Amino acid sequence: MIDTIVLSIPQHKFKILNHERFNPSTRGLYQPPYTVMGGKPFIKSMQNPPKSAFKNGVYLPRLTVIKAIRNGGYVIELKIELSLPKLFFGNNFDELENNNFLRIIRLLSRALYSMEVEVAFEYLENASVSAIHYSKNIHLKNYTSCSMVLSELQKIDLSQKIDVGSEKFRNGGHALHFHTNTRDLVFYDKMKDLEQAKVSEKRAIEKDNLIQMALFDEFPNPKALQVLRMELRLGNPQEIKRTLSKIDIETDLRFNLLFKKQISQKMLQYFWEQIEESSQILNFKTEGVFELAESLKANNPDLKAQKILEYIAFLVLGREETTKRLRSFLGYEGSPSANRKWYGIKKAIKSLKYDRRGNYQALDEIGGSLVNFESTKLEDLNSD
């Protein structure tokens, strides 16, 4: 479902009850003497929730009031950034349902009022969405660990499939990002991330972990829990629209229209299908390298021995190492001609016939979880 979202409220649809709650004060955005913009296209004032609120189990959003020059005049808008499940449940291990929307609106209105900002229910429901994070928590079982899954995912070459600008491991290998300037597809170990936050919030992948620090204190064996998080972060309206078009959905970017479990599921499934397709090339079904050679020879009788050896090396090394390291080793990165060679050999191998095995079991677990898309609940984690 949706986790983090950024809502935009125009000037005539919100009221600041206390300008001094913002830093710097928003008074100068509305009343003389006006805050000088100093030649900048915009200025902003922020109100971040105090850590004491999170420690006391109270979740509050992050607020930014922006005054900008647009079309020759001034406009003021309020940006509201929040984690919807943390507002609703006090944590984001639990996941939301469609029927939670109206209560979310009430809770958000109440939270804003406590921060001395007033926004009517109707304006929150129809607020424009300027950024959104779709996510799924996947409880791995059958002795599978998050680190095993992350290691397997890093071997997959997604540069053509999902326009990866860069990929990187973070936090000692507990998170894997496939990143562009406006989109981030991230997989990470939720339990490890919570551990990192206990050392320092800056080390964690997500913000505002303070509210859920004690979440697993009553669990019998929390260190044994394996919860993998898949999260698609879309950083601006253009990227949201572009990605919605890939799953054949046309809609206005309004909160009430995007808060749909079906959209979240389609979004994550779309990217997971690209991952599954890219992983198939490495799924050869053999007991050893020689069996792979026999399979290639038997199923591709016109293939010469030298090519068989070349393709075997590619397949075996691709299973053992990351795509980035293999490309570097083969000298297939950097120049356009090198890229053509890389994608040429990948295309050739993809067309080969050989005995393939099913997906790595943990990858099947992820795929199955995205098909079922049942909301993860803390009580279910505690019952295993």
C-alpha positions as a Python dict, from the first residue, in 0.01 Angstrom:
ca = {
    (1, 'M'): (0, 0, 0),
    (2, 'I'): (110, 364, 27),
    (3, 'D'): (359, 458, 296),
    (4, 'T'): (505, 808, 263),
    (5, 'I'): (312, 1071, 71),
    (6, 'V'): (357, 1445, 11),
    (7, 'L'): (36, 1647, -23),
    (8, 'S'): (15, 2000, -162),
    (9, 'I'): (-252, 2241, -33),
    (10, 'P'): (-297, 2582, -207),
    (11, 'Q'): (-310, 2906, -9),
    (12, 'H'): (-690, 2951, 6),
    (13, 'K'): (-741, 2597, 143),
    (14, 'F'): (-539, 2611, 465),
    (15, 'K'): (-502, 2848, 757),
    (16, 'I'): (-202, 2894, 984),
    (17, 'L'): (-322, 2956, 1339),
    (18, 'N'): (22, 3032, 1483),
    (19, 'H'): (294, 3165, 1250),
    (20, 'E'): (560, 3123, 1517),
    (21, 'R'): (535, 2744, 1505),
    (22, 'F'): (729, 2760, 1178),
    (23, 'N'): (1099, 2827, 1129),
    (24, 'P'): (1139, 3098, 1015),
    (25, 'S'): (803, 3241, 1113),
    (26, 'T'): (549, 3242, 830),
    (27, 'R'): (416, 3581, 940),
    (28, 'G'): (642, 3758, 692),
    (29, 'L'): (493, 3554, 407),
    (30, 'Y'): (151, 3706, 473),
    (31, 'Q'): (198, 4039, 653),
    (32, 'P'): (430, 4339, 624),
    (33, 'P'): (715, 4372, 670),
    (34, 'Y'): (729, 4088, 418),
    (35, 'T'): (1016, 3841, 417),
    (36, 'V'): (1259, 3943, 145),
    (37, 'M'): (1306, 3676, -121),
    (38, 'G'): (1649, 3809, -215),
    (39, 'G'): (1622, 3720, -582),
    (40, 'K'): (1532, 3359, -509),
    (41, 'P'): (1239, 3196, -693),
    (42, 'F'): (1093, 3076, -362),
    (43, 'I'): (1136, 3085, 16),
    (44, 'K'): (1011, 2833, 268),
    (45, 'S'): (932, 2790, 635),
    (46, 'M'): (924, 2452, 806),
    (47, 'Q'): (767, 2286, 1106),
    (48, 'N'): (915, 1949, 1191),
    (49, 'P'): (763, 1733, 1464),
    (50, 'P'): (958, 1722, 1792),
    (51, 'K'): (1134, 1397, 1879),
    (52, 'S'): (949, 1398, 2209),
    (53, 'A'): (622, 1341, 2021),
    (54, 'F'): (754, 1025, 1855),
    (55, 'K'): (901, 900, 2183),
    (56, 'N'): (557, 941, 2340),
    (57, 'G'): (393, 746, 2058),
    (58, 'V'): (244, 1050, 1883),
    (59, 'Y'): (305, 1068, 1508),
    (60, 'L'): (302, 1410, 1340),
    (61, 'P'): (373, 1508, 978),
    (62, 'R'): (646, 1738, 845),
    (63, 'L'): (512, 2073, 722),
    (64, 'T'): (663, 2318, 476),
    (65, 'V'): (505, 2647, 370),
    (66, 'I'): (645, 2773, 39),
    (67, 'K'): (606, 3117, -114),
    (68, 'A'): (706, 3122, -480),
    (69, 'I'): (692, 3345, -785),
    (70, 'R'): (475, 3190, -1055),
    (71, 'N'): (326, 3349, -1366),
    (72, 'G'): (435, 3694, -1253),
    (73, 'G'): (273, 3673, -909),
    (74, 'Y'): (317, 3516, -566),
    (75, 'V'): (164, 3187, -460),
    (76, 'I'): (176, 3020, -120),
    (77, 'E'): (123, 2649, -62),
    (78, 'L'): (148, 2400, 221),
    (79, 'K'): (339, 2073, 176),
    (80, 'I'): (246, 1791, 413),
    (81, 'E'): (486, 1496, 425),
    (82, 'L'): (391, 1192, 630),
    (83, 'S'): (395, 816, 662),
    (84, 'L'): (32, 707, 645),
    (85, 'P'): (72, 378, 837),
    (86, 'K'): (273, 550, 1112),
    (87, 'L'): (-7, 803, 1147),
    (88, 'F'): (-269, 525, 1151),
    (89, 'F'): (-95, 243, 1341),
    (90, 'G'): (206, 414, 1504),
    (91, 'N'): (432, 193, 1289),
    (92, 'N'): (479, 92, 926),
    (93, 'F'): (513, -283, 973),
    (94, 'D'): (133, -293, 974),
    (95, 'E'): (-15, -213, 632),
    (96, 'L'): (-324, -15, 536),
    (97, 'E'): (-649, -113, 363),
    (98, 'N'): (-875, 91, 132),
    (99, 'N'): (-1137, 133, 405),
    (100, 'N'): (-884, 313, 630),
    (101, 'F'): (-895, 631, 417),
    (102, 'L'): (-1161, 833, 601),
    (103, 'R'): (-1005, 767, 939),
    (104, 'I'): (-666, 872, 799),
    (105, 'I'): (-823, 1203, 694),
    (106, 'R'): (-962, 1255, 1044),
    (107, 'L'): (-630, 1165, 1209),
    (108, 'L'): (-436, 1391, 975),
    (109, 'S'): (-673, 1684, 1034),
    (110, 'R'): (-634, 1635, 1409),
    (111, 'A'): (-253, 1615, 1383),
    (112, 'L'): (-241, 1934, 1175),
    (113, 'Y'): (-462, 2116, 1425),
    (114, 'S'): (-224, 2017, 1705),
    (115, 'M'): (49, 2182, 1496),
    (116, 'E'): (-177, 2492, 1469),
    (117, 'V'): (-261, 2451, 1102),
    (118, 'E'): (-621, 2413, 989),
    (119, 'V'): (-726, 2222, 676),
    (120, 'A'): (-1082, 2106, 608),
    (121, 'F'): (-1148, 1735, 549),
    (122, 'E'): (-1258, 1802, 190),
    (123, 'Y'): (-931, 1976, 104),
    (124, 'L'): (-724, 1694, 251),
    (125, 'E'): (-921, 1427, 65),
    (126, 'N'): (-872, 1608, -267),
    (127, 'A'): (-517, 1731, -204),
    (128, 'S'): (-270, 1713, -492),
    (129, 'V'): (-2, 1446, -452),
    (130, 'S'): (350, 1566, -533),
    (131, 'A'): (543, 1256, -417),
    (132, 'I'): (443, 903, -318),
    (133, 'H'): (604, 582, -189),
    (134, 'Y'): (435, 252, -270),
    (135, 'S'): (550, -32, -46),
    (136, 'K'): (505, -394, 57),
    (137, 'N'): (639, -574, 363),
    (138, 'I'): (717, -938, 283),
    (139, 'H'): (755, -1178, 573),
    (140, 'L'): (1014, -1431, 452),
    (141, 'K'): (983, -1782, 585),
    (142, 'N'): (1130, -2126, 506),
    (143, 'Y'): (1473, -2032, 644),
    (144, 'T'): (1523, -1755, 387),
    (145, 'S'): (1700, -1438, 500),
    (146, 'C'): (1674, -1085, 365),
    (147, 'S'): (2048, -1080, 296),
    (148, 'M'): (2014, -1387, 72),
    (149, 'V'): (1742, -1216, -131),
    (150, 'L'): (1933, -886, -158),
    (151, 'S'): (2245, -1068, -274),
    (152, 'E'): (2044, -1248, -543),
    (153, 'L'): (1875, -926, -658),
    (154, 'Q'): (2207, -748, -701),
    (155, 'K'): (2311, -998, -967),
    (156, 'I'): (2024, -894, -1194),
    (157, 'D'): (2087, -641, -1471),
    (158, 'L'): (1794, -398, -1476),
    (159, 'S'): (1954, -107, -1661),
    (160, 'Q'): (1740, -151, -1974),
    (161, 'K'): (1426, -282, -1811),
    (162, 'I'): (1354, -7, -1560),
    (163, 'D'): (1593, 271, -1659),
    (164, 'V'): (1830, 234, -1365),
    (165, 'G'): (2055, 536, -1323),
    (166, 'S'): (2262, 366, -1056),
    (167, 'E'): (2241, 80, -813),
    (168, 'K'): (2404, 53, -475),
    (169, 'F'): (2408, -142, -153),
    (170, 'R'): (2365, 62, 163),
    (171, 'N'): (2390, 3, 535),
    (172, 'G'): (2635, -286, 520),
    (173, 'G'): (2438, -468, 250),
    (174, 'H'): (2099, -446, 420),
    (175, 'A'): (1949, -228, 144),
    (176, 'L'): (1966, -228, -234),
    (177, 'H'): (1868, 78, -436),
    (178, 'F'): (1790, 101, -808),
    (179, 'H'): (1797, 476, -844),
    (180, 'T'): (1726, 760, -1087),
    (181, 'N'): (1690, 1132, -1011),
    (182, 'T'): (1312, 1107, -968),
    (183, 'R'): (1255, 741, -880),
    (184, 'D'): (1402, 497, -632),
    (185, 'L'): (1321, 127, -622),
    (186, 'V'): (1458, -2, -294),
    (187, 'F'): (1464, -339, -120),
    (188, 'Y'): (1575, -349, 241),
    (189, 'D'): (1575, -551, 561),
    (190, 'K'): (1315, -385, 785),
    (191, 'M'): (1443, -541, 1107),
    (192, 'K'): (1805, -442, 1036),
    (193, 'D'): (1691, -90, 950),
    (194, 'L'): (1519, -63, 1286),
    (195, 'E'): (1840, -182, 1454),
    (196, 'Q'): (2038, 84, 1265),
    (197, 'A'): (1793, 350, 1383),
    (198, 'K'): (1853, 250, 1745),
    (199, 'V'): (2221, 339, 1694),
    (200, 'S'): (2145, 658, 1499),
    (201, 'E'): (1840, 771, 1302),
    (202, 'K'): (2077, 896, 1033),
    (203, 'R'): (2188, 540, 963),
    (204, 'A'): (1837, 418, 887),
    (205, 'I'): (1678, 408, 542),
    (206, 'E'): (1351, 555, 658),
    (207, 'K'): (1264, 856, 872),
    (208, 'D'): (1090, 878, 1207),
    (209, 'N'): (1176, 535, 1345),
    (210, 'L'): (1159, 674, 1699),
    (211, 'I'): (788, 603, 1714),
    (212, 'Q'): (842, 229, 1660),
    (213, 'M'): (1163, 166, 1853),
    (214, 'A'): (995, -52, 2117),
    (215, 'L'): (770, -230, 1869),
    (216, 'F'): (926, -575, 1909),
    (217, 'D'): (1020, -561, 2277),
    (218, 'E'): (747, -811, 2366),
    (219, 'F'): (818, -1047, 2078),
    (220, 'P'): (974, -1381, 2185),
    (221, 'N'): (1250, -1382, 1921),
    (222, 'P'): (1253, -1063, 1712),
    (223, 'K'): (1603, -1123, 1574),
    (224, 'A'): (1472, -1429, 1392),
    (225, 'L'): (1215, -1224, 1199),
    (226, 'Q'): (1292, -1171, 831),
    (227, 'V'): (1085, -885, 688),
    (228, 'L'): (1189, -764, 345),
    (229, 'R'): (1061, -427, 234),
    (230, 'M'): (999, -343, -133),
    (231, 'E'): (942, 27, -187),
    (232, 'L'): (888, 233, -500),
    (233, 'R'): (953, 602, -438),
    (234, 'L'): (824, 846, -700),
    (235, 'G'): (964, 1191, -635),
    (236, 'N'): (752, 1434, -838),
    (237, 'P'): (414, 1456, -1021),
    (238, 'Q'): (572, 1398, -1362),
    (239, 'E'): (730, 1071, -1247),
    (240, 'I'): (404, 960, -1085),
    (241, 'K'): (211, 1023, -1409),
    (242, 'R'): (483, 855, -1618),
    (243, 'T'): (476, 544, -1399),
    (244, 'L'): (96, 530, -1386),
    (245, 'S'): (91, 529, -1766),
    (246, 'K'): (309, 216, -1763),
    (247, 'I'): (33, 28, -1581),
    (248, 'D'): (-238, 183, -1802),
    (249, 'I'): (-393, 403, -1535),
    (250, 'E'): (-504, 756, -1610),
    (251, 'T'): (-614, 958, -1311),
    (252, 'D'): (-576, 1297, -1151),
    (253, 'L'): (-306, 1303, -885),
    (254, 'R'): (-543, 1353, -596),
    (255, 'F'): (-507, 1182, -260),
    (256, 'N'): (-848, 1011, -266),
    (257, 'L'): (-790, 878, -619),
    (258, 'L'): (-441, 739, -554),
    (259, 'F'): (-524, 580, -217),
    (260, 'K'): (-619, 248, -373),
    (261, 'K'): (-468, -87, -290),
    (262, 'Q'): (-511, -198, -652),
    (263, 'I'): (-289, 85, -778),
    (264, 'S'): (-23, 7, -520),
    (265, 'Q'): (-28, -359, -621),
    (266, 'K'): (-5, -286, -994),
    (267, 'M'): (280, -41, -939),
    (268, 'L'): (493, -288, -745),
    (269, 'Q'): (401, -584, -964),
    (270, 'Y'): (504, -395, -1277),
    (271, 'F'): (859, -346, -1149),
    (272, 'W'): (879, -693, -1000),
    (273, 'E'): (786, -847, -1335),
    (274, 'Q'): (1081, -664, -1493),
    (275, 'I'): (1305, -810, -1225),
    (276, 'E'): (1170, -1162, -1276),
    (277, 'E'): (1216, -1141, -1652),
    (278, 'S'): (1572, -1017, -1613),
    (279, 'S'): (1652, -1293, -1364),
    (280, 'Q'): (1540, -1576, -1592),
    (281, 'I'): (1863, -1570, -1792),
    (282, 'L'): (2055, -1689, -1483),
    (283, 'N'): (1810, -1963, -1388),
    (284, 'F'): (1983, -2260, -1548),
    (285, 'K'): (1883, -2602, -1422),
    (286, 'T'): (2198, -2806, -1370),
    (287, 'E'): (2392, -2996, -1108),
    (288, 'G'): (2720, -2851, -1235),
    (289, 'V'): (2892, -2659, -1513),
    (290, 'F'): (2940, -2964, -1734),
    (291, 'E'): (2568, -3041, -1718),
    (292, 'L'): (2504, -2686, -1837),
    (293, 'A'): (2742, -2745, -2129),
    (294, 'E'): (2559, -3065, -2220),
    (295, 'S'): (2224, -2888, -2199),
    (296, 'L'): (2342, -2605, -2426),
    (297, 'K'): (2488, -2849, -2679),
    (298, 'A'): (2182, -3076, -2685),
    (299, 'N'): (1930, -2793, -2717),
    (300, 'N'): (2133, -2576, -2958),
    (301, 'P'): (2294, -2822, -3208),
    (302, 'D'): (2420, -2545, -3439),
    (303, 'L'): (2616, -2376, -3160),
    (304, 'K'): (2992, -2408, -3192),
    (305, 'A'): (3205, -2528, -2901),
    (306, 'Q'): (3380, -2192, -2862),
    (307, 'K'): (3044, -2012, -2826),
    (308, 'I'): (2923, -2273, -2579),
    (309, 'L'): (3226, -2203, -2361),
    (310, 'E'): (3174, -1827, -2392),
    (311, 'Y'): (2809, -1849, -2290),
    (312, 'I'): (2884, -2088, -2004),
    (313, 'A'): (3138, -1842, -1864),
    (314, 'F'): (2882, -1561, -1884),
    (315, 'L'): (2607, -1764, -1716),
    (316, 'V'): (2825, -1903, -1438),
    (317, 'L'): (2997, -1573, -1359),
    (318, 'G'): (2660, -1398, -1375),
    (319, 'R'): (2529, -1632, -1107),
    (320, 'E'): (2832, -1578, -886),
    (321, 'E'): (2890, -1203, -917),
    (322, 'T'): (2702, -878, -959),
    (323, 'T'): (2621, -745, -1304),
    (324, 'K'): (2835, -438, -1245),
    (325, 'R'): (3143, -642, -1156),
    (326, 'L'): (3092, -880, -1450),
    (327, 'R'): (3053, -594, -1697),
    (328, 'S'): (3370, -435, -1564),
    (329, 'F'): (3562, -765, -1583),
    (330, 'L'): (3458, -820, -1944),
    (331, 'G'): (3532, -458, -2037),
    (332, 'Y'): (3169, -407, -2140),
    (333, 'E'): (3096, -72, -1982),
    (334, 'G'): (3170, 289, -2056),
    (335, 'S'): (3160, 337, -2433),
    (336, 'P'): (2858, 286, -2663),
    (337, 'S'): (3039, 6, -2848),
    (338, 'A'): (3108, -175, -2520),
    (339, 'N'): (2742, -139, -2423),
    (340, 'R'): (2640, -287, -2758),
    (341, 'K'): (2863, -588, -2695),
    (342, 'W'): (2715, -637, -2349),
    (343, 'Y'): (2355, -623, -2465),
    (344, 'G'): (2443, -829, -2772),
    (345, 'I'): (2569, -1120, -2563),
    (346, 'K'): (2272, -1090, -2327),
    (347, 'K'): (2032, -1100, -2623),
    (348, 'A'): (2212, -1404, -2767),
    (349, 'I'): (2197, -1596, -2440),
    (350, 'K'): (1833, -1505, -2388),
    (351, 'S'): (1749, -1673, -2719),
    (352, 'L'): (1930, -1997, -2625),
    (353, 'K'): (1749, -2313, -2528),
    (354, 'Y'): (1870, -2485, -2213),
    (355, 'D'): (1722, -2648, -1906),
    (356, 'R'): (1601, -2378, -1672),
    (357, 'R'): (1509, -2411, -1311),
    (358, 'G'): (1235, -2222, -1131),
    (359, 'N'): (1308, -1896, -955),
    (360, 'Y'): (1512, -1889, -639),
    (361, 'Q'): (1257, -1976, -371),
    (362, 'A'): (1276, -1638, -197),
    (363, 'L'): (1210, -1458, -525),
    (364, 'D'): (902, -1674, -568),
    (365, 'E'): (793, -1571, -219),
    (366, 'I'): (814, -1206, -318),
    (367, 'G'): (623, -1265, -641),
    (368, 'G'): (355, -1460, -456),
    (369, 'S'): (321, -1190, -193),
    (370, 'L'): (267, -925, -462),
    (371, 'V'): (4, -1142, -632),
    (372, 'N'): (-189, -1204, -308),
    (373, 'F'): (-117, -854, -174),
    (374, 'E'): (-256, -933, 168),
    (375, 'S'): (-177, -663, 420),
    (376, 'T'): (102, -755, 662),
    (377, 'K'): (1, -723, 1026),
    (378, 'L'): (216, -719, 1338),
    (379, 'E'): (1, -982, 1504),
    (380, 'D'): (79, -1221, 1218),
    (381, 'L'): (454, -1167, 1263),
    (382, 'N'): (418, -1243, 1632),
    (383, 'S'): (223, -1563, 1574),
    (384, 'D'): (499, -1739, 1373),
}
